[in-house]
Amino acid sequence: MKPELSIKWARHIVKCTPENLKICKGKCCTDAYPMGCGRYYPDEVAKLPKSIKDLLVEDEHGYFYVQKDKNAPCPLIQICIDTPQYKPSQCKLWPFAFNPQGRVVMYRGVFNCPMYVKNKDIKPGDKTAFENCKGDLIDLFGEEWYDYWNEKVKE
């Protein structure tokens, strides 16, 4: 079953764009997951190059993460920028996240990112969060899911 999407959040214009990720280096998303980042599902791990697999640790639920120091940036940020085909599902979903009911909503930390306040190189967004994540959302949930919710977002 595919998740529901919060239309309200999907319509938000955010600065969290692929272009700005190159500048901010994932400050918000790495702050959101202080001890581990980049959750991969087991079926994703099989498709990864050895260099990424070697960074991963498995948790008690069978998910794979990159272990990191609390205040250090995620070691996958450059991989996500340079080779987006190896982005973990958790990162493909960003700046969205699942709420406790399983609905796709905007992650609360996106609006408080200190990089947006302090960094004048970060440009205002001109697309909705949903538009910015199009390719990744299609990869995660399928084109039919994206097209369905895209019509609702545009209403």
N, C-alpha and C positions, 0 to 999 in steps of 0.2 A: 504494500500500500504506500502510495506517495504522500508526503506530508502536505498539510494545508499551509498556505502562505498568509502572513499578515499583510493585507493590502496597504494599510496605513504606513507600515514601515517600508514596504517595497517602493512606495512613492517618494520617499525622502531623497533629496539631493544631498550627497555626501562627498567629502573630499577624499574618501577612501577609494581611490581609482588605481588602476594598474600603473599609470604614470607616476602618481604620487608615492606609490609603494617603493619606487626606485630611490626616492628622496628620503622618506621617513624610515625605511628599512624595517617596516613592520612593528613600530613602537607599540601601538595599541594591541595588536594581536599577540605579541610576545609578552606584554604585561598581563594579558588576560589569562595566560597559562604560565605562571611563574616557574614551575619546576619541570615542566615537560611540554613540548609543543609538537605540532605536526602529527596528529593522530592518523595513522594508516590502518586500514582494515586488512585482515589476513590476505584476502585475494589481491589487494594492491601490492603487497610486499613482494609477491612472486614476480611482478613486472619491473621491479626496481633494479638499478645497477648495484653491484656489490659495494661500491663506495658509499651509497646511501644506506644500504642494509646494515653495514657495519656500525652506523651511528644509532641504530634503533635498539630499544629495550621493550620487552613485552610486559604488559601489566596483567593483573589478575583476571581481567575480562577478555583477554585475548587480543587487545588492541596494541599497536606498536607506536611508540613515541620516541622522540629525540630527547634524551636527558640533557638538561642544561643547568647552569648556575642560575640562582634566583634572579640576579640583576643583569645577567648577560643577554645579549640578543639571541634569538633563535638561530642556530647554525644552518637552518634550512632556508632562510630568507633569500640568499643569493641563488640557491637552487630554484626556488619558486619564481624568481625574476628571470633567470637565464634559461631554465628548462621547465616551463609550466606543466608539461606533460607528467612530471614527477611530483607535482604539488600533492600533498596529502588531502584527503577529503575535508578535514577540518579547515584547512586553509582555502580550499576551493569555495567553501561555504561563506567565508569571511567577506564582508562584515556582518553577515547573518549568523545566527546560531539557533539551536533548537531550544524552545522554552520547555518547562516541565510537562506541558500537555502535548509535546511533539510538534508544535506549530513552528514554522520558520519565521523568526522575528529578527529585528536588528539587535546586535549585541550592544549593551548599554555603554560600554567603554569607548565606542566609536565617537561619541559626541563630546567626550572629555579628553581626547588625546592631546597631551601637551605639545606634541609636534605641530599641531595645527595652530596653536596659539603662538608659539615661539619661532616657527620657521616661515619666513616670508617667501621662500621658494615654493611652498605648497600652494597650489592654485585651487580656487573654488571649483567644486564639481559642476558640471553642466548636464549630467545624466543622472537618472535615478540609480539608487543602489542596485535595483533589479537589472537595469540595462548594463551597468558596469560588470555584473557577474554573469552575464548571459552564457558565455561559453562554458564556464565552470558549472553553472546550474544545469545546463543541458547535459553535461558530462555526468553529473551526479544523479539527476532525476529523469532525464530523457527530454527529447524535443517536444513531445506531446504535452508533458507537464508544463514546460516553459511556455508554450504557445497558449495553453489554457489560462495560466495565471497572467500572462502578458496582456491578454484581452481584458481581464479584470482590472489590472493595474491602470490601463489606459482609459477605462470608463470614467 
